[in-house]
Amino acid sequence: MPRLSIVVPFEKDPACLESTLLSILENRPNDAELILVHRGNYSDPYHLETDELIVVEGDADSSLVELVNEGVRAACAAVVEVVLPGCIVAPDWTDEALELFQDPDVAAVAIPVSADGESIDSYGIDAKWLPRRSLATRRRGLKGATPLLHGG
């Protein structure tokens, strides 16, 4: 069983998806699976599904949250990383967060996000990658979501 499941929910921009997949494949930690979840709009042009990628097809009208949840359901590892298309990962990008999960009291970790590769803009999801900038909560009707990096 892999130690880490990396979930990439794909909505609409193939160029962003390709750059993200390439950066993950180039910097994927050992013992990690890569899961792409889509709405039936991904054609696997590089034939990655056999060795490099697990492809999950969600419903055509799935929201981003529903795509993420489908990926989490398909994941085999105890730790799940969600990477949105357009994000580029760096070497050793998961090491520090995975180390924090050695503490049994840690359930979620926000990792640094940098727009320019130099300075850290935020921890967690860069707001420009979200479809809307308001934070949804269960009280406001969110059906389900997962942290950026979750272990369990």
Helices and strands as residue ranges (DSSP letters): E 4-9, H 14-27, E 32-38, E 54-57, H 64-74, E 79-82, H 95-100, E 112-113, E 122-123, G 127-129, G 138-140, E 149-151
